[in-house]
Amino acid sequence: MTTPFFQANPSITKPYALMDLDDTLFQTQRKIDAWNVPTAEPEHLVCATVNKQGKPLSFMSQRQAAFVNWLFASTELIVVTARDRSEIQRVKLPFSSWQVLTHGAIILTSDGALLNDWQQQMYKALAPMQKKLHQLTDLINSPSNNPFDGLVLTPHTDGFSHGTSNNDDANLTVYLAIKHAQKDHQVLADLAKQLPTLIPDFDAHFYVHVNANNLAILPHAVHKRHAVKFLLDNYLDKKRPSFGFGDSLADLPFLQLLDWYGMPNHGQLHKQCPAH
């Protein structure tokens, strides 16, 4: 049997593009300035997200907008983000496929519905963690227990089905997000080192992700990788190629499930790559 040589085929099989959003496809003006993002002059900027008041918050450069346009035209773009269901509404891009949200705790179908079998699986994992998550919230919010000033803690919650009826939904805390009011990143880095001493067996139940002014305390069951693997194993066409991009160390585990992966030339992952 002779192996054939490659021949271009005008019939395109669209690959899956599993994409992180913030700091991968767009970023705030502050980060545009810090990273010296090219083609990001005011006349070239395209608004990508808005804040809670509906004002422009994050932007794409001319090159980023061209890349995103190519993704929508040439791939099936699947969102993989830490944003939750309310936060994703502030991203002004025309998503039309699967969405992996809230660090992987939520999967939405192409019509925006919750993926029920994943929702039930996450309920079983998160329900036993509620007491510990509430203990952590109280400890971090208590001035007597917390030596760090300026912390802003936000529990991220969502409804998870544990049965066949919509009335069976339970509102559960998924993870804890912490920012520093004065954007002192070192305070968050120091807090991350001390967190394992706050409650017994912290490392057995949680992991911590820190990226700039964002610290997340997550149960081990909540991870972008777990949700992406679930989609790849159960819902995505195994004959179609997949690739993706992400900017943070938390993205790398899900990216490594794909056929090809990469990163923007800025951000946490890029900093970890040795210069050649």
Secondary structure, 3 states (H helix, E strand, C coil): CCCCCCCCCCCCCCCEEEECCECCCEEEHHHHHHHCCCCCCHHHCEEEEECCCCCEEEEECHHHHHHHHHHHHHCEEEEECCCCCCHHHHECCCCCCCEEEHHHCEEECCCCCECHHHHHHHHHHHHHHHHHHHHHHHHHHCCCCCCCCCEEEEEEEEEECCCCCHHHCEEEEEEEEEEECCCCHHHHHHHHHHHHHCCCCHHHHEEEEEECCEEEEEECCCCHHHHHHHHHHHCCCCCCCEEEECCCCCCHHHHCCCCEEECCCCCHHHHHCCCC
